[in-house]
Amino acid sequence: MLMLKLFAHPASQPSRAVIWACLINQMDFELYPDSAAVNDNNPRGQLPVIEDDGWILSEMPAILCYLADKYSWGELYPRELRLRSKVNQYLHAHHCLTRLATLKLMAPHVLVVFGGIPSQNPLSYVNNSNIAQVMHADNPLEEGRRIVNPVLEFIDDEYLGGHDFVAGSPEATIADIACYEELAQLEAANLMRFDDFPGLAAWVERIKQLPWHDPVHVYNQKLGDIVTEENTLARFGHAIEAGLAAIAKIPGVKIVS
Ligand SMILES: N[C@@H](CCC(=O)N[C@@H](CS)C(=O)NCC(=O)O)C(=O)O
């Protein structure tokens, strides 16, 4: 069997979800962080994409569900009908709910180093117009926080209220991993604090304990605070370099560039 290929990048939230879930499940893979390789495999031009034994698949939740089913990831994608339906509920909501953490806060503040939105992909209209709305606001930070705050409140109350994990499961699932990738980055970048959301803050600490958390998130740690310190192309470049180097050191991972 051919080795699993991930077309993914540590600066991309849905990519990190796929990389991390594969590591938790001790899957060896080749990582292709180069965008040309992504375009060859996803006509939509977005990452992450996988190639598993000749089968090409995009969209992070679809990838995670497929890999979990094929490689029996157990509790990460529960088989029990009701638990699974809650994981699926979260994953369907994710794109237009939690994803706003990236589109309204992270991306506008990261992409300033390019002087605007580098993606000219007409199929990324929803992503790009969401980012542009904040970038062109009088106070992008305030505007982003205004939009993301109710999302945090909703996840804290409705998904986590009284539960340890997003889908109300006894163990972490792929819903937690997807959700964590959107939200935890905001704290690392100083874009948002979770002081008003104690359930969410405790959940972030819980998810951090999953294996391979630290190497997968070196990019975020290196990038650090982009609110009180200016983000620059050099800073962004160093964070990417460090993020890829940390993942390259993990046994069973081969970076192909
Ligand atoms: N719904 C997709 C979102 C993928 C996505 O937004 N990928 C971003 C990187 S984080 C991308 O490739 N952006 C470039 C573009 O859209 O042109 C998923 O869950 O996989």
Ligand as a Chemical Component Dictionary entry (heavy atoms), coordinates in Angstrom:
data_LIG
# 
_chem_comp.id                   LIG 
_chem_comp.type                 NON-POLYMER 
_chem_comp.pdbx_formal_charge   0 
_chem_comp.three_letter_code    LIG 
# 
loop_
_chem_comp_atom.comp_id 
_chem_comp_atom.atom_id 
_chem_comp_atom.alt_atom_id 
_chem_comp_atom.type_symbol 
_chem_comp_atom.charge 
_chem_comp_atom.model_Cartn_x 
_chem_comp_atom.model_Cartn_y 
_chem_comp_atom.model_Cartn_z 
_chem_comp_atom.pdbx_ordinal 
LIG N1  N1  N 0 -13.999 23.855 4.030  1  
LIG C1  C1  C 0 -12.604 23.615 3.859  2  
LIG C2  C2  C 0 -11.839 24.921 4.114  3  
LIG C3  C3  C 0 -10.464 24.866 3.515  4  
LIG C4  C4  C 0 -9.786  26.230 3.524  5  
LIG O1  O1  O 0 -10.409 27.276 3.780  6  
LIG N2  N2  N 0 -8.487  26.190 3.219  7  
LIG C5  C5  C 0 -7.724  27.431 3.136  8  
LIG C6  C6  C 0 -6.451  27.322 3.987  9  
LIG S1  S1  S 0 -6.834  27.250 5.687  10 
LIG C7  C7  C 0 -7.250  27.629 1.704  11 
LIG O2  O2  O 0 -6.823  26.696 1.046  12 
LIG N3  N3  N 0 -7.309  28.888 1.252  13 
LIG C8  C8  C 0 -6.836  29.289 -0.036 14 
LIG C9  C9  C 0 -7.972  29.609 -0.960 15 
LIG O3  O3  O 0 -9.131  29.435 -0.583 16 
LIG O4  O4  O 0 -7.672  30.027 -2.077 17 
LIG C10 C10 C 0 -12.134 22.512 4.815  18 
LIG O5  O5  O 0 -12.742 22.341 5.870  19 
LIG O6  O6  O 0 -11.177 21.801 4.475  20 
# 
loop_
_chem_comp_bond.comp_id 
_chem_comp_bond.atom_id_1 
_chem_comp_bond.atom_id_2 
_chem_comp_bond.value_order 
_chem_comp_bond.pdbx_ordinal 
LIG N1  C1  SING 1  
LIG C1  C2  SING 2  
LIG C1  C10 SING 3  
LIG C2  C3  SING 4  
LIG C3  C4  SING 5  
LIG C4  O1  DOUB 6  
LIG C4  N2  SING 7  
LIG N2  C5  SING 8  
LIG C5  C6  SING 9  
LIG C5  C7  SING 10 
LIG C6  S1  SING 11 
LIG C7  O2  DOUB 12 
LIG C7  N3  SING 13 
LIG N3  C8  SING 14 
LIG C8  C9  SING 15 
LIG C9  O3  DOUB 16 
LIG C9  O4  SING 17 
LIG C10 O5  DOUB 18 
LIG C10 O6  SING 19 
# 
